[in-house]
Every structure is written in C-alpha cells, then in structure tokens.
Amino acid sequence: MAPYISSRLASLSSVFLLLLLSVALVTAVRFSSSSTTTEKMNRLKNTTMAEMVEKKGDAVNEHAVADPEHVVAMVHMSIHNSTQRRNLGYFSCGTGNPIDDCWRCDPKWHKNRKRLADCSIGFGRNAIGGRNGRFYVVTDPRDDDPVNPRPGTLRHAVIQAEPLWIVFQRDMVIRLKEELIMNSFKTIDGRGANVHIANGACITIQYVTNIIIHGIHIHDCKPTGNAMVRSSPSHFGWRTMADGDGVSLFGASHVWIDHNSLSHCADGLVDAIMGSTAITISNNHFAHHNEVMLLGHSDSYVRDKQMQVTIAFNHFGAGLIQRMPRCRHGYFHVVNNDYTHWEMYAIGGSANPTINSQGNRYTAPTNPFAKEVTKRVETAEGRWKGWNWRSEGDLLLNGAYFTPSGAGASFSYSKASSLGAKSSSMVGSITADAGPLSCRRGNKC
C-alpha cells in the first residue's frame, strides 16, 4: 500500500509542477504583451497629427484585428456571461447588457469614472481613451477662438498632448465655431451633466487613436471650415469645408462611441472612412436623420478592407431613413440593436463588405415597399450573391425580411440561431437605456 501512495503523491507533485510552470508562462506572456502595448501607446501618444498624415499609408490599418471571427466570438461570450450573471442575481441592476453591467451598478461611479474604460466589447474593446491621464474639468462652454482656445473649454481639453479624462462641471450647450479636432488618448465623459454639442461644428477624430465619447447629446451639426483650427498644442492649420457630421472618423483607430444621442446633422451622424478601424458604436440613440452611418470611404478605396466595426445595443429610432449602417469593404458586426424606424432600408453596402447581423430586432415600416432590411447599393445581383451577409437569430417584425448571401451561409444561421434567438428576445431590455444616462452622484447610474 505504501508504494502505491508514494507513487500517487509523486504523480500529483508532477501535475502540480506542470500547473506552476503553466501559470508562470502565461504571466510572462501577458507581462511581455502588456509592456509592448504600453510602449506602443506611448509612441502613438507622442506623435502629432501632422506626422500621422505624413506616415499614414498602410500604417493606418496597423490596429486591425487579425481574426475578426475571434472578436465576434468574444462578443457572444460577453453577452452570454452577462446574461448568466443576471439570471444568477449577481447584479441587482443587471439588464443583460454586458457594457452597462460592468459599471452601472456602482453607486460610487463618479469616484470610479475610469472603470468605464475597461467595459467596452467588440472591435473597439481596447480603446482606453484617457484612462492613464488626469481629469480635466470643462468649466466654460464657449468656443470663441479655435486657434487659441481658452483653458477650461472643451476644445482646449481635447487638443492636449497627454492623456486626459474630460468631465463637465455643470450642464452646458457647446456651440463649436469649427470642427472639434481631437488628439489621441482622450475620453469625453458627460455623465453627471446634461451636455449638448449642437448648432455648430461637431467632432472630428482624424489620424489619432484611443478615443472614448460617452454620454453626450450631439445634434444639429452644421458644415463649417475654410478656417484655421488648432489640433494640438504645437500645431494648427487650414481646414477646408467639413460636411457637418456628428462624429467623423478619418484614419482613426481604437474608438468607442457609447451612450450618446445623435440627430439632425447636415451629413452623417457617425461616419468612419479612410482606413479607420477597431471601432465599437454601442448604446447610442439615433433619431431624425436621413443618412445615419457611413462606414467606408468609397468603392475604390481598398484600404477600408481592413475596417472592423462592432455596432451593438443601439436604438435606431424615430425619423430615420437609411444607412444604419451603409458599409464598404470591411467587416461589420451588427448585434443586439433595436431597429424601430426606417423609411428606405436599415443595412446597406457595396464593394463586398462582410455583414454579420445577430440577435437584432427589426420592425419594418408600414410602407409595403420598404420591408426589406438590406440593400445592395448600385450592384447587380450577379455580383452580390457571393457577398457574406448573414442573419442569425434576428427578430423580424411587421413583415421585415433580411436577404442573405454568401456561400455556406445557411450553415452559419443554424449553428448560432439558438443563442441569437435568446438574445433578440432581450433586445428591449438591453437597449432600454440607449442614449445619455441620467447619472447622479451617490446613486446607481
């Protein structure tokens, strides 16, 4: 009996040593990866916009995710885990929304604001914004001089070279004279105040990285330009006419746009073009607009083939017509959104984009000629039949229908339909708080 026990102990000791070696190896890899990421962030932080423009080329797409399907699987896992926690009662304010359940239950959210940076999912999940910087309090809503902005203004905050977490002292309406050109590693955090960027220029994210925009009302954006505008403490330059987008991404990466309301702009509500990638657009409320969201510059601009965007938990509401989104070339994951209004179509595209629609709720308009969710823009059927557009577990109401395409797509539908069907039934609760939240200190947000 003693030899047997000795043998078993030796075997257990070997297993224990192997486990220790595995943990040590994983820790070393994570430390190495973290160090590399930190060094890369610091290099990007010290690069001016002018230098980025000079170097753009293929470097614009260096932040593309190598395996888009892996990120989609991560989104599924996050949704599943949040739903399971909700069922187990771990969160008293749980909604099944994995972003919100990450931070909203904390009554001291105002003391832990930067926790938000750890809560993103999808392609923009690594956008840290100003997490590693100090707080900057906006006290002045004015925008008198776009070249020499006053300290305490939003423009003065967003052009700074170092990371900043930008908050607001009080409710305010900010009317921008010219585009608000952001520098890298910034968070605009509107929680705890009623902040509107309206009736003037709006937000431009051009050749920069790591941006979070949260809790802002963005509306009635106008074309501006043919003026000098500062983009960093050391650089200002001539800006030609801007289109009047709510949020414009141009060669940007690691961007997260969350819990905002967007409406009534001169051009798009959110446009991402010219190699922008690693983007998550989540928990927003879109309303009263024609061309809602453009993702991809043109059919001929092939660098957008590496564009990767997650569109999750948004409410597409009253007065919308088309482009929710309109995609070109890249990879687009449209998951758990509530589409209650469109007049022409919901999701469209050209130039062979991959569109993965999962667990959404599509409610078609009464117009019998506008029931189709999808639109292939100015492309013959013979060309788009091979495009990978698929619908998994979507809830199609009031006669809505999704026209899929792509070889082997039916296998993908059946493979994930049960998870999608469960998720689509929860869309109402997941998106119930889309748009800016009414957060007050000392209470759960």
C-alpha positions in Angstrom: 0.0 0.0 0.0 2.9 2.4 0.9 4.5 2.2 -2.6 1.1 2.9 -4.2 0.6 6.0 -2.0 4.1 7.2 -2.8 3.5 6.7 -6.5 0.2 8.7 -6.3 2.0 11.5 -4.4 4.7 11.7 -7.0 2.1 11.8 -9.8 0.3 14.7 -8.0 3.5 16.5 -7.5 4.3 16.3 -11.2 0.9 17.7 -12.1 1.3 20.5 -9.5 4.7 21.4 -11.0 3.2 21.5 -14.5 0.5 23.8 -13.3 3.0 26.1 -11.7 5.0 26.2 -14.9 1.9 27.0 -17.0 0.9 29.8 -14.7 4.4 31.3 -14.9 4.5 31.0 -18.7 1.1 32.7 -19.1 2.1 35.5 -16.7 5.3 36.1 -18.6 3.5 36.3 -21.9 0.9 38.7 -20.5 3.7 40.9 -19.0 5.5 40.9 -22.3 2.3 41.8 -24.2 1.4 44.5 -21.7 4.9 46.0 -21.9 4.8 46.0 -25.7 1.3 47.6 -25.7 2.4 50.3 -23.3 5.5 51.2 -25.3 3.3 51.3 -28.5 0.7 53.6 -26.8 3.5 55.9 -25.6 4.9 56.2 -29.1 1.5 57.0 -30.5 0.8 59.5 -27.8 3.9 61.5 -28.7 3.1 61.5 -32.5 1.5 64.7 -33.8 -1.4 64.7 -36.2 0.9 66.2 -38.9 3.3 63.3 -38.5 0.5 60.8 -38.8 -0.7 62.4 -42.0 2.8 62.1 -43.4 3.2 58.5 -42.4 -0.4 57.3 -43.0 -0.1 54.7 -45.8 -0.6 51.2 -44.6 0.2 52.2 -41.0 -3.4 53.5 -40.7 -4.5 49.8 -40.6 -1.9 48.6 -38.2 -4.6 48.2 -35.5 -6.8 45.9 -37.5 -7.8 42.7 -35.7 -6.1 39.7 -37.2 -9.0 37.4 -36.7 -12.4 39.1 -36.9 -14.3 35.9 -36.2 -12.4 35.6 -32.9 -13.6 39.0 -31.8 -17.2 38.1 -32.8 -16.9 35.1 -30.6 -15.7 37.3 -27.7 -18.8 39.5 -28.1 -21.0 36.4 -27.9 -19.2 35.2 -24.8 -19.5 38.6 -23.1 -23.3 38.7 -23.8 -23.7 35.2 -22.6 -21.7 35.8 -19.4 -23.6 39.0 -18.6 -26.9 37.2 -19.2 -25.9 34.3 -16.9 -24.9 36.8 -14.1 -28.2 38.4 -14.5 -30.0 35.1 -14.1 -28.0 34.3 -11.0 -28.8 37.6 -9.4 -25.3 38.8 -9.1 -26.3 42.3 -10.3 -29.4 43.9 -8.8 -29.4 46.4 -11.8 -28.4 43.8 -14.4 -30.0 44.2 -17.8 -28.1 41.5 -19.8 -26.1 44.4 -21.4 -22.5 43.5 -20.7 -21.2 47.0 -21.0 -23.7 48.5 -18.6 -23.5 45.7 -16.1 -19.7 46.3 -16.0 -20.1 49.7 -14.2 -23.6 51.0 -13.7 -24.4 49.1 -10.5 -21.7 51.1 -8.6 -23.3 53.9 -6.6 -19.8 55.5 -6.4 -19.4 55.5 -10.2 -18.4 59.2 -10.0 -15.4 58.2 -7.9 -14.6 55.3 -10.2 -15.2 57.0 -13.6 -12.2 55.4 -15.3 -13.7 51.9 -14.8 -15.7 52.7 -17.9 -12.6 52.2 -20.0 -12.5 48.5 -19.0 -16.1 47.9 -20.1 -16.0 48.0 -23.9 -16.6 45.0 -26.1 -16.1 44.2 -29.8 -13.6 45.6 -32.2 -13.1 48.8 -30.2 -12.7 46.9 -26.9 -9.1 48.1 -26.5 -9.9 51.8 -26.7 -8.7 53.2 -23.3 -9.2 56.9 -24.0 -7.7 59.0 -21.2 -7.7 56.2 -18.6 -4.0 56.7 -17.9 -4.2 60.5 -17.6 -5.5 63.1 -15.2 -9.0 64.5 -15.0 -9.8 67.7 -16.9 -12.9 69.6 -15.9 -14.7 71.7 -18.6 -16.0 74.8 -16.9 -16.6 77.1 -20.0 -19.0 76.2 -22.8 -17.6 78.9 -25.1 -15.6 78.3 -28.3 -14.6 81.8 -29.3 -11.1 81.1 -30.8 -10.5 77.7 -32.5 -6.7 78.6 -32.9 -6.1 79.8 -29.3 -8.8 78.1 -27.2 -9.4 79.2 -23.6 -8.3 76.9 -20.7 -11.4 75.3 -19.3 -13.1 74.8 -22.7 -13.7 71.5 -24.4 -11.5 72.5 -27.3 -8.6 73.3 -25.0 -9.0 69.9 -23.4 -9.2 67.7 -26.5 -6.1 69.1 -28.2 -3.7 68.5 -25.4 -0.8 66.0 -26.0 -1.2 63.9 -22.8 -4.0 61.5 -22.0 -7.0 63.2 -20.4 -10.3 62.1 -18.9 -12.6 65.1 -19.7 -15.6 65.8 -17.5 -18.0 68.7 -17.2 -18.6 71.0 -14.2 -22.2 71.5 -15.0 -24.9 71.3 -17.7 -23.9 73.1 -20.8 -24.6 73.6 -24.5 -21.4 73.9 -26.5 -21.7 75.6 -29.9 -18.5 75.0 -31.8 -17.3 77.5 -34.4 -15.2 74.9 -36.2 -14.6 71.2 -36.0 -13.5 69.8 -32.6 -10.3 68.1 -33.7 -9.3 65.6 -31.1 -5.9 64.4 -30.1 -5.1 60.8 -29.1 -5.9 59.3 -25.7 -8.9 61.3 -24.7 -12.2 60.4 -23.0 -15.1 62.8 -23.2 -17.3 61.7 -20.3 -20.7 63.5 -20.0 -22.0 61.5 -17.0 -23.5 63.7 -14.3 -24.2 66.6 -16.5 -26.5 67.4 -19.4 -24.1 68.2 -22.2 -25.0 69.2 -25.7 -22.7 69.7 -28.7 -25.1 71.4 -31.0 -26.0 74.1 -33.6 -22.4 74.4 -35.0 -19.5 72.2 -35.9 -19.1 68.8 -34.2 -16.4 66.1 -33.5 -13.6 65.1 -35.8 -11.3 62.1 -35.0 -8.6 62.2 -37.6 -5.4 60.1 -37.6 -5.5 59.6 -33.9 -6.1 56.6 -31.6 -7.7 55.7 -28.3 -10.8 57.9 -28.1 -13.9 57.3 -25.9 -17.0 59.5 -26.3 -19.7 58.8 -23.7 -22.9 60.5 -22.6 -23.2 63.5 -24.9 -26.1 64.9 -26.9 -24.8 65.6 -30.4 -27.2 67.3 -32.8 -27.9 70.0 -35.4 -24.3 69.8 -36.7 -23.5 72.3 -39.5 -20.9 72.4 -42.3 -18.0 74.6 -41.2 -14.5 75.3 -42.4 -12.3 77.4 -44.6 -10.7 78.5 -41.3 -7.6 77.9 -39.1 -8.1 75.3 -36.4 -5.8 74.0 -33.7 -5.3 70.2 -33.4 -2.5 70.1 -30.8 -0.6 72.5 -28.6 2.1 72.7 -31.3 0.0 72.6 -34.5 -2.8 74.5 -36.1 -3.7 74.6 -39.8 -6.1 75.4 -42.5 -9.3 73.3 -42.6 -11.4 73.1 -45.7 -15.2 72.8 -45.5 -16.4 70.0 -43.3 -19.6 68.0 -44.2 -21.4 68.6 -40.9 -21.1 65.0 -39.5 -22.0 64.4 -35.8 -18.8 62.3 -35.3 -16.3 61.9 -38.2 -13.6 59.3 -38.1 -10.8 59.7 -40.7 -7.9 57.2 -40.5 -8.7 56.7 -36.8 -8.3 53.5 -34.6 -9.4 52.2 -31.2 -12.5 54.4 -30.9 -15.5 53.7 -28.7 -18.7 55.8 -29.1 -21.1 54.8 -26.3 -24.4 56.1 -24.7 -24.8 59.2 -26.8 -27.8 60.6 -28.7 -27.3 61.8 -32.2 -29.8 63.5 -34.5 -30.4 66.3 -37.1 -27.0 66.7 -38.6 -26.1 68.1 -42.1 -24.4 64.9 -43.3 -23.9 61.6 -41.3 -24.4 61.0 -37.7 -21.4 58.8 -37.5 -19.0 58.4 -40.5 -15.9 56.3 -40.4 -13.7 56.4 -43.5 -10.1 56.3 -44.9 -8.8 53.3 -43.1 -10.5 53.8 -39.8 -10.7 50.5 -37.8 -11.1 48.9 -34.3 -14.3 50.7 -33.6 -17.3 50.0 -31.3 -20.5 52.0 -31.6 -22.8 51.0 -28.7 -25.8 52.0 -26.6 -26.5 55.1 -28.7 -29.9 56.6 -29.6 -30.1 57.7 -33.2 -33.1 59.7 -34.5 -34.4 62.2 -37.0 -31.9 61.8 -39.8 -31.5 60.6 -43.4 -28.1 59.1 -43.9 -27.3 57.8 -40.4 -23.9 56.0 -40.6 -21.3 55.6 -43.4 -18.6 53.0 -42.9 -16.1 53.0 -45.7 -14.9 55.9 -47.9 -15.6 54.7 -51.5 -15.9 51.5 -53.5 -12.4 52.2 -54.9 -10.7 52.9 -51.6 -9.4 49.3 -50.9 -7.6 50.2 -47.6 -11.0 50.0 -46.0 -10.9 46.3 -46.5 -9.3 46.1 -43.0 -12.1 48.2 -41.4 -13.7 46.4 -38.4 -16.7 47.9 -36.6 -19.0 46.5 -33.9 -22.4 48.1 -33.8 -24.2 46.9 -30.6 -27.1 47.7 -28.3 -28.1 50.8 -30.1 -31.7 52.1 -30.7 -32.4 53.3 -34.2 -35.5 55.4 -33.5 -37.9 57.9 -35.0 -37.4 59.8 -38.2 -34.5 57.7 -39.6 -34.4 56.9 -43.4 -31.4 54.8 -44.3 -27.7 53.8 -43.6 -27.9 52.0 -40.3 -25.1 51.4 -41.4 -24.1 51.6 -45.1 -20.9 49.6 -45.4 -18.0 49.2 -47.8 -15.2 46.6 -48.0 -14.7 45.8 -44.3 -16.1 43.6 -41.5 -19.2 44.7 -39.6 -20.8 43.0 -36.7 -24.3 44.3 -36.1 -25.6 42.8 -32.8 -28.5 43.3 -30.4 -29.7 46.6 -31.8 -33.3 47.7 -31.9 -34.5 49.0 -35.3 -37.9 50.6 -34.8 -37.8 53.0 -37.7 -36.5 53.2 -41.2 -38.1 54.6 -44.4 -35.8 53.1 -47.1 -33.7 50.3 -45.6 -31.8 49.5 -42.4 -28.5 47.9 -43.5 -26.8 48.5 -46.9 -23.5 48.3 -48.6 -21.3 47.9 -51.7 -17.9 46.7 -52.6 -18.3 43.3 -50.9 -18.4 44.1 -47.2 -18.9 41.3 -44.7 -22.1 42.0 -42.6 -22.8 39.7 -39.7 -26.3 40.5 -38.2 -27.0 38.7 -35.0 -29.8 39.0 -32.4 -31.3 42.3 -33.6 -34.9 43.3 -33.6 -36.1 44.7 -37.0 -39.5 46.3 -37.1 -40.4 47.2 -40.6 -42.3 50.4 -41.5 -45.9 50.3 -42.8 -44.8 51.1 -46.3 -45.2 47.8 -48.2 -42.2 48.7 -50.4 -39.7 49.2 -47.6 -40.0 46.0 -45.7 -36.5 44.7 -46.7 -33.8 45.2 -44.0 -31.0 45.0 -46.5 -29.9 46.9 -49.7 -27.1 46.2 -52.0 -26.3 49.7 -53.3 -26.0 50.1 -57.1 -24.8 46.5 -57.5 -26.2 43.7 -59.8 -27.4 40.5 -58.1 -24.8 38.5 -60.1 -22.1 40.4 -58.2 -23.5 40.5 -54.7 -24.6 36.8 -54.5 -21.1 35.9 -53.2 -21.0 38.6 -50.5 -21.1 37.3 -47.0 -24.2 38.9 -45.5 -25.9 36.7 -42.9 -28.7 36.9 -40.3 -28.6 34.8 -37.2 -31.4 34.8 -34.7 -32.7 38.2 -35.7 -36.3 39.0 -34.8 -38.1 40.3 -37.9 -41.4 42.1 -37.3 -44.2 43.7 -39.3 -43.1 41.9 -42.5 -39.4 42.8 -42.2 -37.1 40.5 -44.2 -33.4 40.1 -44.5 -31.9 39.0 -47.8 -28.8 36.9 -47.0 -26.0 36.0 -49.4 -22.7 34.1 -49.4 -21.6 30.5 -49.8 -22.4 28.3 -46.9 -24.4 31.0 -45.1 -27.3 28.6 -44.1 -24.8 26.5 -42.0 -23.9 29.6 -40.0 -27.6 30.5 -39.4 -28.4 27.1 -37.9 -25.1 27.0 -35.9 -25.9 30.0 -33.8 -29.6 30.5 -34.1 -30.5 29.4 -30.5 -28.1 32.0 -28.9 -29.3 34.6 -31.3 -33.0 33.9 -30.7 -32.4 34.2 -26.9 -30.6 37.5 -27.4 -33.1 39.0 -29.7 -35.9 38.5 -27.2 -33.9 40.6 -24.7 -33.3 43.5 -27.1 -36.0 45.6 -25.5 -34.3 45.5 -22.1 -30.8 45.6 -23.4 -31.4 48.8 -25.3 -33.9 50.4 -23.0 -31.4 53.0 -21.7 -29.7 53.7 -25.1 -28.5 57.3 -25.2 -27.1 59.5 -22.4 -27.9 58.3 -18.9 -29.3 60.4 -16.1 -26.4 59.8 -13.7 -26.4 61.5 -10.3 -23.7 61.2 -7.6 -24.4 58.7 -4.9 -26.9 56.7 -6.9 -26.5 53.8 -9.4 -26.3 55.3 -12.8 
